[in-house]
Amino acid sequence: MQIIPGDLDDRRVIDLLNTHVTTARAETARGSAHALDLAGLQAPDIRFWAIWDRDELLGVGALRQLSADHGEVKSMHTAQSTRRRGAGSAMLRHIIEAARAEGLSRLSLETGSWDYFIPARAFYKRHGFVECPPFGDYAADPHSVFMSLDLSK
């Protein structure tokens, strides 16, 4: 597996991102889905990566810098057909290391509260994330779960 900067012009990347956004919106209450679309990932405060196995796209993930010491995991998605091969964990470790390299001391994320997101919440907990209050521009929302990882440890 190789993680490289994501090419937002690559049709395979675009298709996987569209799947991510469409699924997130379908599995979340209206107005509570916060998945970034293609335009959102082009913002200057976003670093975006893709994980590949030769020419097979396994997944994507992004890091948004919220402040000098706080970042957010965005657009984590592993292709359905490639799950359980370690790509998601590899991508998340990559994002965590990129955040540390940028001097961030806290990394947070938002995911859904619906049953569909139980595997995602368990995945993040396995990687040390714990539930936290809303952060950044998020407001309390019964359809969202907020999680954070202390990078200073």
C-alpha positions in Angstrom: 0.0 0.0 0.0 1.2 3.5 -0.8 -0.2 6.8 0.5 0.3 9.8 -1.8 -1.3 13.2 -2.2 -4.7 12.7 -3.6 -5.3 13.7 -7.2 -8.7 15.5 -7.3 -8.7 15.2 -11.1 -8.5 11.4 -11.1 -11.8 9.9 -12.0 -11.3 7.0 -9.5 -10.7 9.4 -6.7 -13.7 11.6 -7.7 -16.0 8.5 -7.9 -14.9 7.3 -4.4 -15.4 10.8 -2.9 -18.9 10.9 -4.5 -19.7 7.6 -3.0 -18.5 8.9 0.4 -20.6 12.1 0.2 -23.7 10.3 -1.1 -23.5 7.6 1.5 -22.9 10.0 4.4 -25.9 12.1 3.3 -28.1 9.1 2.9 -27.2 7.7 6.3 -27.5 10.9 8.3 -30.4 13.2 9.1 -30.9 16.1 6.7 -28.5 19.0 7.5 -26.3 16.8 9.7 -23.9 15.3 7.1 -20.6 17.1 7.2 -18.6 15.1 4.6 -16.6 17.3 2.3 -17.3 17.2 -1.4 -14.7 17.7 -4.1 -14.8 21.5 -3.8 -14.5 21.4 0.0 -11.3 19.3 -0.3 -9.7 22.0 -2.5 -9.7 24.5 0.4 -6.2 25.8 1.4 -6.5 24.4 4.9 -7.0 20.8 3.7 -4.3 18.2 3.0 -5.8 15.3 1.1 -4.3 11.8 0.4 -5.2 8.6 -1.4 -4.1 5.1 -0.6 -3.3 2.7 -3.4 -2.4 -0.9 -3.9 -0.6 -0.7 -7.3 -3.4 0.9 -9.5 -6.3 0.0 -7.2 -7.6 2.9 -5.1 -8.3 1.6 -1.6 -9.3 4.8 0.2 -9.0 8.5 0.9 -8.5 10.7 3.8 -7.8 14.4 4.7 -6.5 16.6 7.4 -8.0 20.1 8.0 -6.1 22.5 10.1 -8.5 24.2 12.4 -5.9 26.3 14.4 -2.2 26.3 15.2 -2.6 23.3 17.4 -5.9 21.6 16.4 -6.7 19.5 13.3 -9.7 17.6 12.0 -9.9 14.2 10.2 -12.0 14.7 7.1 -13.3 12.5 4.3 -12.0 9.2 5.6 -13.4 6.5 3.4 -12.3 3.1 2.3 -13.7 1.5 -0.8 -16.3 -1.1 0.2 -14.6 -3.8 -1.8 -11.2 -3.3 -0.2 -12.3 -3.1 3.5 -10.6 -5.2 6.1 -7.2 -5.0 4.4 -5.8 -2.4 6.7 -6.1 0.6 4.4 -8.2 2.6 6.8 -5.8 2.1 9.7 -2.9 3.0 7.4 -4.6 6.2 6.3 -5.6 7.2 9.8 -2.0 6.6 11.1 -0.7 8.7 8.2 -3.1 11.6 9.1 -2.1 11.3 12.7 1.6 11.5 11.8 1.0 14.4 9.4 -0.8 16.3 12.2 2.1 15.6 14.6 4.6 16.7 12.0 2.6 20.0 11.7 2.9 20.5 15.4 -0.8 19.9 16.2 -1.5 18.7 19.7 -5.1 17.7 19.1 -6.9 15.9 16.3 -10.7 15.7 16.2 -13.4 14.3 14.0 -17.2 14.3 13.5 -19.0 11.1 12.6 -22.7 10.0 12.6 -24.6 8.8 15.6 -26.8 6.4 13.6 -26.3 2.7 13.7 -24.7 2.8 10.2 -21.7 4.6 11.8 -21.1 2.1 14.7 -18.2 0.5 12.8 -16.6 4.0 12.2 -16.9 4.9 15.9 -15.4 1.6 16.9 -12.6 2.1 14.4 -11.7 5.5 15.8 -11.9 4.3 19.4 -9.4 1.5 18.5 -7.1 4.2 17.4 -7.3 6.1 20.7 -10.0 8.7 19.9 -12.5 9.4 22.7 -15.8 11.2 22.5 -15.7 15.0 23.1 -17.9 18.0 22.9 -18.4 19.8 19.6 -15.4 21.6 18.3 -14.6 24.2 15.7 -17.8 25.5 14.0 -19.8 22.4 14.9 -22.9 22.7 17.2 -24.3 20.0 19.4 -26.4 17.7 17.2 -28.0 14.4 18.2 -27.1 13.0 14.8 -23.3 13.7 15.3 -20.7 12.1 17.5 -17.5 14.2 18.1 -14.2 12.5 18.9 -10.7 13.7 19.7 -7.2 12.4 20.1 -4.6 14.0 22.3 -1.4 14.1 20.1 0.8 15.3 22.9 1.0 11.8 24.5 
